[in-house]
Amino acid sequence: MKKEKFGIVLPIVLLSYFMIILDNSIIFTSTAKIATDLSLSTQSLAWITNAYALTFGGFLLFAGKAGDLVGRKQFFMIGLIVFSLSSLFVGMATNAMMIIVMRAMQGIGSAILAPSTLALLMDNYEGQMRIKAIAYYGAAGGLGASFGLVIGGLITTYASWRVGFFINVPIGLGLFGLAWKTLQVSQTSQEKLDFLGTILSIIGVSTLVYSIDGTNYRTIALIIAIVTLTWFVMHEYRTKSPIMPLALFSDPERRYAYLTRWFFMSVSLAYFFLTPLATQRFYGFTPLLAALGFLPETIPQFLAAAWVTRLTDRLKVGQIIFIGTILMFAGVLGATLIGVQQGFWIAIALPGVVIGIGQGMALGALTNAGVANTTSALSGAASGVVNTIHQIDGSVGLSIVVALTSQYTNPVMSYNRSLIFMTIFAVIAVGFSVGILKAEN
């Protein structure tokens, strides 16, 4: 039964989604301390991030479909337990093997939670309430990623990196109790799980992620990813119970939403990672100050996301996406024309405000468009596809930008050239957002 008010479901979903995104960002400001405390090599340190990314990205399509089969509530609570317990053991880690394995388990927990949270919103809300709920959902993801840098810097500076993981345990268990008492049991699908498709998707997406973020044998991983994912698509076309129904891509609004999101996130993630690095290299900011320096982008993003929920009564989703992508393009173009050498407030803070507003407007709306016109039988799979694209595309865009600018050793030249490629990606995102507008009309 659909709810007339948001009730408790929305806070449960937003807090759980915020928690997993926040935790992924905290690690970036904690790596130096972790390496010192556990005596980790550079390769082991890289695997703390890679292990999480591989399992998170690799299990998303499976988790999206499994939620349809097991039931949203049950699968969501499984995800909370897996994520909370693995967070506990990450915080208790005493060596490289323990922290890497537990980070991989965290990734599996996140892979269960991410599509489950989105599917819960689709089950519990409809019409304008669903659009507003998903707008808040997009804002929670953006805030978790941005504030994770600040919170990670504060925790690492004034306490211990372990606190950032321990705090997930009471939050996760509290959410588990609320979910147990308040969430309704959803209907389960009678389809059988596509085991071959599951295996192919896990191998294909995991090797693709590794070819981007890994250390050794990246070319081999990319070849395996291409072969496996091609086999996966062919299998999904033939099987009667696919984990990624190709019907999801037949709807033009969803199709253009996936394409827009791909390039939109390529810009967002590249800007998210390269800008704090530039402030440290060029302006001499500390990691914590660099994280705080990102607030001119983060705060407008939050305010814009909250404001968008009021616009949904007057504007279509496609119109909101188009305006958001235009603003992000304008912000990145402004930063490109100004150049980082002009100083933090002019070159970083001012364009960051415009970029943040664009992100706040577009992210939730893109999620709405990505699950638009789906039946209840497709909602879990659609949620899995949206989260898979979100997880992978940004890393692909970041890797392309880094590869194209790796020849520049001067930090000013490197960052300014990176902005040019971000601007190109932003133009492509704007172009695909026009497709969403046309599909709605």
N, C-alpha and C positions, 0 to 999 in steps of 0.2 A: 504494500500500500504506500503510495507517495505521500510525503510529508508536506503540510502546508507551511510549516516554519522550519528553519534550519535545524533547530534542536541540537542534540548532542553529537549527531553523526559528523557534522562538518568540523567541529573542534577536534574530534578524535582523528579524523582523516588528515587535517592540516598539521596537527602536532606530530603525528607519526611521519608524514612526508617531510616536514621541516627537519625532523631529527636525522633521517638518513642522509639528506642533502648536506646538512650542517656538518655531520661527522666526516663526510668525504672532503670537505673544505678544511676542517681543522687540521687534518694530517699534513697539509702543505706548510703550515707555520710551525709544525712540531717535529719535522724530520731531523733537524740538526740535533735536538735534544735526545730523540729516540736513538739516533746513531751513536751518540756518546754514552748513553746509559747502558745500551745493550752491546756495545762494541761491534757495530755492524759495518760490513764493507759497503762500498758504493753500490755494488750489484745487489746485495741483500736489501739495502735501503730502497732501491728502485722497486723491488718485488713487493714491498709493503703496499705500494700503490697499485702495481700491476696485478697482484693476486686479487685485490678487490675489484678492479676494473674488469678482469677476465670473467669472473663468476657473475658479477652484476650484469654485464652486457650479454654474456653467454646464456644465462638462464631466463632472460626476460620474456622471450616468446613462449617458452615452455610454461612459465609462471602465469602469463596472461590466459592461456588456454586451460591450465590446470585449475585456476580459480573458478572457471565455468563448471568444471566437472566435480570438484570437491565442495564448492559452495563458497561464496565471498567471505562470510563471517569466519568460517572455520579456517580457510586458507590465510586470511588476514591475521588471525591469532597465532597460527603456526609461524608466520613471518616475524611477528613480534617476539616470540620466544627464541627463535633462531638468532635474530639480530641482538636481542638483549644479552643472551648467554655468551655469544661470541664477543660482544663488547666487553663483558666482564673479563674474559680470558685474554683479550688484547691488552687490557689495562694491567693484567697480572703477568704479562709475558716476561720471561727471563732470558730468552735467546731468540735468534733469528727464525728458526724453524717454527717455534710456537706462535710468534706474532704474524708470520706470513700465512700459516694455516688458518689462524683465527680471523685474519683479515679476509681470506677467501670465504670463510663461513659467513662473515658479515656481508659480503657481496651477495651470497645466496639469499640471506635474509632480506636484503634490500631489493633483490630481484623479485621476491615474493610480495613485498610490501608496495612497491611502486605501482604496478598495474592493479593490485587489489584495492588500493586507496582510490584510484580513479574510477574503477568499476563500482565501488561502493557509492560514490557520488552519483553515478549514472543510475544506479538502482533506487536511490532514495529521493532524488529530485528530478523534476521535469520542467520543460519550458524555460521561462526566464529565471527561475530559481536555480536550475541546473547550470545555465550560462553564468550566473553570478557565482555559484559555488566553485565552478571550474576556474573562474577568474581569480578567486582567492587562492585556489590550488596552485595556479601558475605563480602568483605572488609569493607563496610560501617557498616554492622552489628557488626563486631568485634571491629571496632574503636569506635562505639557508646557505646558499653558495657564497653570498657576499659577506654576511655576518660571521660565517665560519672562519674567515680569515682574521677578523677582529677578535672573536672569542678565542680562537686558537692562539693568537699572539698574546692575549691577556693571560690565558691559562698557563701557557709555556713560560711566560715572564714571571708571573707572581705565584704560581703553584707548581704543578707537575703535569706533563703531557698525559699521564695516566688518568687524571681527573676528567679530561675530555671524553674518555671512554667509559669510565665508571658511572658518569652521570646518566648514561643511557639506560642503565639497569633499572633504577626506580621509575624513570619515565616510561620505559617499555612495559614494566610490570603493571604500572598504574593504568596505562592504556589497555593492557590485556584485560584487567578487571572491568574497566568501563565497557569495553567491547563485549565481554561475556554477558554483562547485565543488560545492555541497551540495544545492541545491534540485532536486527531480525535475521533469522535463518533464511537464506535465499534458496530459490529452487535450483536444483543441480541438473546439469545436462546428462542425458543417457548415452551420449556418444562415448566411444572408446578412445583412450589416449593414443595418439599417433606416435608410436615409439620410434620408428625410423626417422620421422620428421623431427622429433625431439632431439635425437642424437645428432642428426645433421645440423640442426640449428645451433646446438650448443658448440659443436666443433667449429662450424663455420664462423659464427659470430665471435667466439673466443679467439680463434686464430687471426681474424680480422683485427680485433682489438690489440692482440699481441704484435701484429705487424706494424701497428702504429706506435704503441707504448713500450714494446719489448726492448730487449738488449741485444741478444744474439739470434741469428737465423731468421731475421725478419722477412727476408725475401722468400724463403721457403714457407714461412707462415702465411704470407700473402697468397702464394700459389695454392696452398692447401685451402685457404679461405675461398678463393675464387672457384675452385673445383667443387668444394663441398656446398657452397651456397647455390651454385648453378644446379647441382644435383637436388638440393633442397627445394628450389622453386619448381623444378620439373616434377618432383614427387608430390608437392602440394597441389599441383594442377591435376594430378591423377587420383589422389586418395579421396575417400569419401568423408574422412574426419580430419581435416587439416588443422594444425595448430596455428597456422597463419592463412586463413581463407583468402584466396586471391580476389574474392568478391569485394574485399575491403578497398581494393585499388580501382574498382570499376566506377565508383562514385567520383565525379570530377571535383567536388568540394573537398573530399578527403584527400584525393590524389594531389591536388595543388597545395593543400595544407601540409602534407608530408614534404613536398619539395621546398616550400617556403621555409618550413621549420629547419630543414637541412642547412640551407645557406644562412638563415637567421642565426642559428646556433653556432655556425662556423665563425661568424663575426663576434658573437657574444663571448664565446669561450676564448678566442684569440685575444680579444680586448681584456678579458678578465685576468688572464695569466700574464700577458706581456706588459700591461700597464703598471702593475705594482713592481714588476721587475725593473722597468725603465725608471721609476721614481727612485729606486734604490741605487741603480747604477749611475744615473745622471745627477739626481738631486742629493744623493747621499742619505736618503731616508733609511731608518731602521726598519726591520720587518713589521713591527707593530705600527710605526708611523705610516708605512706604505699601506697597510690595511686600513688605517683610519683615513688615509688620503683617498680611499675608494668610496667613502661615504657620500660625496657629492653625486655619485652615480646611484648608490644603493637607496638612499632616502627618497629621492624623486621616483625611483622605481616602485617603492612600496606605496607612496602616495598616489601614483598614477594607477596602479593596480586596484587600489581601493576606489578611486574615482571612476574607473571603467565600469564597475558594477552598477553605477547610476546611468552610464551611457547606454547600457544594453537595452533600456526601454525605448531609446530614440534612434539608435544606430544598429545596423546589422553587424553580425560577427565579422564578415568580410571587410566592411568599412573600417571597423576598429583595427583589424590586422593591417590594412593598407596604410592607415594613418601612422600606426606604430612603426611599420617598416620604413616609411618615409622619414620619420623622426630619427630613427637609428641611423639611416643613411646620412641625414643632414649632420648629425653629431659626429660621425666618423669622418665625413668629408671635411667638416670644420677643423677637426683635430689634424687631419692630413695637411690642410692648407696653412694652418698656424705653425705646426712643427713644435716638437717637445722642447726645443732650445729657448722658446719664448717664456718659459716659466710655468710653474705648477698651476696657478690659478687661471691663466689664460689658455694653456695648452692641454691641461688635464681636467681640471675641475669644471670649467664652463662647458666643454663638449660632453663631459660625463653626465651633466644634468640632462642634456637633450637625449643622450643615449639611454639613460635610465628611464626617462619618461616613455621613450619608444618601446623599451623592453617591457616595462610594466603594462603598457597597453596591449602589446601583441602576444605575449607568452600564453596567458590564459585563454585568449581568443583563438590562438592556434591550436591549443588543446581541444577546445570546443569543436573547431572545424575538423580536427583529426578523428573525432568520434561521432561526427554528425551523421544522421540518417542511418544509424546502426540499430539492429534488433537486439533484444536482450541476449540472444544466442551468440551475437557477434561482439558484444560490448567488452568482454574480457580480452578477446583476441585483439580488438582495436586498441585497447589500453596498452597491451603488450607491444604493439607496433609503435605507438606514440612514444612510449618510454625507451624502446630500443633505438629509435631514430635520435631521440634526445641524448641518449648515452653515447652513441657512436659518432654522430655527425660533427659535434663540436671538436672531438679529438681529431677527426680527419681534417677539418678546416685548420685547426691549430698546427697540425703536422705539416700541411701544405705551406702555410705562411712561414713557419720556421725554416722549412727546406728551401724556400725561395729567397730567404734573406740570410741564410747561414754564412754566405761569403763576406758579409759586412761585420768587421770586428769593432768598429766604432759604435758605441751604444746609441748615439743620436741618429746616425745613419741607419742602423738596424731597425730601430723602432719606427722612424719616419717611413721607411720602405715597407714595413709591416702594415702600417696604416693604409698604404695605397692598395694592397691586396685585400684588406678588410673592406675597403670602400667598394672594390669590384664585387666581392661577395654580397655586399649590401644592395648593390644595384640589381643583381640577379634575384635576390629575395624580393625586392619590390616588384620585379617583373612577374614572378610566380604569384605574388599576392593579388595581382590583377586578375589572374585566373580564378581565384576564389571569389572575387567580386562578380565575375561573369557567371560562375556556376550558381551563385545565389539568385541571380536575376532570371 
